[in-house]
Structures are given as structure tokens and as C-alpha cells.
Amino acid sequence: MELSLFQDHFLLRLENLLFVVAAIISGLLLLWPLVSQRGVKEIDTLVAVQLINHQDALVLDVRDDSEYAAGHLPNSKHVPSEKIEERWVELQKFKEKPIVVIYRGGIRSNHASLVLKKNGFSQVFNLMGGIDAWKRASLPIVKR
């Protein structure tokens, strides 16, 4: 009987330990996206409009040339994502302003955003959902 109580107690402690380890791992997995983006915040269209209208944010469209020509945000600056590492210096005068980075679906904009952050741009934001989210919100689009 004594051994059985010891075994039950041991199994209960082991189950608790496994639960704690699972909880820690789950927490780390939830925090990973925040850590991996190195400070690049995702914003929705409402916040993007507020930054553009009230803080004179630069809209940086990092889509390729044909996508940009098909329709883009008014007054946006176009620097394709694959050229951002060589052309970020063109954006120096916007270093202290908010920059809203836009891509087709919001996925590849993170590369451009990380290049800007690495080079001292302090307020870089990715538009969650990219140009597709902008269009779904029925916000203005212009063509060349």
C-alpha cells in the first residue's frame, strides 16, 4: 500500500510537470511572431488611414512594377521589395515619420520593413492584408 501511494504521488507530480512544460512551450509559440518581426508592427486599414491623415505617414508600396501600375494608394512611394536594400537611402528624409509598408497580400512586406528598421527607421508598420485589405475596405486606389 505504501508503494502505491508513492507511485500515485509521483505520477501526479509528473503530470503537473508535463502540464507546466506544455504551458511554457505554448506561451513561447504565441510570442514567437512578436519576437521574430523585430519590432515591425502590423496595423489594419483604420490605423493606416489615421497615420496617413494625422501624422503624414509615408506609404511605401513594395510590390513589383506591374502590380503598382495596376493600382496603388494615392501619394505612395514605390520601391520594389527586391530593390529596397539598395534604394532605402532614398527614404532618408522620412526616417522620423511613420512609414506604412504595403505589399499585395501583406506577406512579403516584412523584408522591406526589416531593412528599414535595420537602417534606423523608427516607425515602420506593415499593412495587415496589404493592398488586398485596402481594396476590401473600399479605400481609394489610383492608377498611373
C-alpha positions in Angstrom: 0.0 0.0 0.0 2.8 2.4 0.9 4.4 1.9 -2.6 1.1 2.5 -4.4 0.7 5.9 -2.6 4.3 6.8 -3.6 3.6 5.8 -7.2 0.4 7.8 -7.3 2.1 10.9 -5.9 5.0 10.5 -8.4 2.6 10.2 -11.3 0.6 13.2 -10.2 3.8 15.3 -9.9 4.9 14.1 -13.3 1.6 15.1 -14.9 1.8 18.5 -13.3 5.4 18.9 -14.6 4.3 18.0 -18.1 1.4 20.4 -17.9 3.7 23.3 -16.9 6.2 22.4 -19.7 3.3 22.4 -22.2 2.1 25.7 -20.9 5.6 27.3 -21.3 6.0 25.9 -24.8 2.6 27.2 -25.8 3.4 30.6 -24.4 6.7 30.8 -26.3 5.0 29.8 -29.5 2.4 32.5 -29.1 5.1 35.1 -28.5 7.4 34.0 -31.4 5.7 36.1 -34.1 6.2 39.3 -32.0 9.9 38.5 -31.4 10.6 37.3 -35.0 9.3 40.6 -36.5 11.9 42.5 -34.5 9.7 45.4 -33.8 7.8 45.7 -37.1 4.1 46.2 -36.1 1.2 45.1 -38.2 -1.7 47.6 -38.5 -5.1 47.5 -40.0 -6.5 49.9 -42.6 -8.2 52.1 -40.0 -4.8 52.7 -38.2 -3.1 53.2 -41.6 -5.6 55.9 -42.6 -5.1 57.6 -39.2 -1.3 57.6 -39.7 -1.6 58.9 -43.2 -4.1 61.7 -42.4 -2.9 62.8 -39.0 0.8 62.0 -38.9 1.7 62.5 -42.6 2.9 58.9 -42.9 4.7 57.8 -46.0 3.0 54.9 -47.8 5.7 52.7 -49.2 4.5 50.3 -51.8 7.0 47.4 -52.2 5.1 45.4 -54.9 6.6 44.9 -58.3 6.2 47.4 -61.1 3.2 45.8 -62.8 1.2 45.4 -59.6 1.9 49.1 -58.7 0.8 50.3 -62.1 -2.4 48.3 -61.8 -3.4 50.4 -58.8 -1.9 51.9 -55.7 -2.6 54.2 -52.8 -2.7 57.9 -53.6 0.7 59.6 -53.0 2.5 56.4 -52.3 6.2 55.9 -52.9 7.1 52.8 -55.0 10.3 50.9 -54.2 10.0 47.2 -55.1 10.9 44.8 -52.3 13.8 43.2 -54.2 15.4 46.7 -54.6 14.9 48.0 -51.0 18.4 47.1 -49.8 20.0 49.3 -52.5 17.3 52.1 -52.5 16.4 52.6 -48.8 18.6 55.8 -48.8 16.0 57.5 -51.0 13.8 57.4 -47.9 16.2 59.1 -45.5 14.0 62.2 -45.2 11.2 60.0 -43.8 13.3 58.4 -41.1 11.4 60.0 -38.2 8.0 59.7 -39.8 5.6 56.8 -39.8 6.0 54.5 -42.8 3.2 52.2 -43.8 4.6 49.3 -45.9 2.3 47.7 -48.4 2.5 44.6 -50.5 0.0 42.5 -52.4 -1.2 40.3 -49.5 0.9 41.8 -46.7 3.2 38.8 -46.6 6.5 39.9 -48.3 6.4 43.4 -46.9 8.2 42.2 -43.8 11.6 42.0 -45.7 11.4 45.7 -46.7 10.3 46.7 -43.2 13.2 44.8 -41.6 15.6 46.6 -43.9 14.2 49.9 -42.9 14.3 49.1 -39.2 17.9 47.9 -39.5 18.8 51.2 -41.1 17.4 53.3 -38.3 13.8 54.0 -39.3 11.9 54.2 -36.1 8.2 53.9 -37.1 7.7 51.1 -39.6 4.3 49.4 -39.9 3.1 46.6 -42.2 -0.4 47.0 -43.5 -2.1 43.7 -42.4 -3.5 42.1 -45.5 -1.7 44.5 -47.8 -3.3 46.1 -50.8 -6.0 43.4 -50.8 -7.2 44.6 -47.4 -7.1 48.3 -48.6 -9.3 47.4 -51.6 -11.7 45.3 -49.4 -12.2 48.4 -47.2 -13.2 50.4 -50.4 -10.4 52.9 -49.8 -9.0 55.0 -52.7 -6.8 53.5 -55.3 -5.2 55.4 -58.2 -3.6 54.2 -61.5 -0.8 55.9 -63.4 
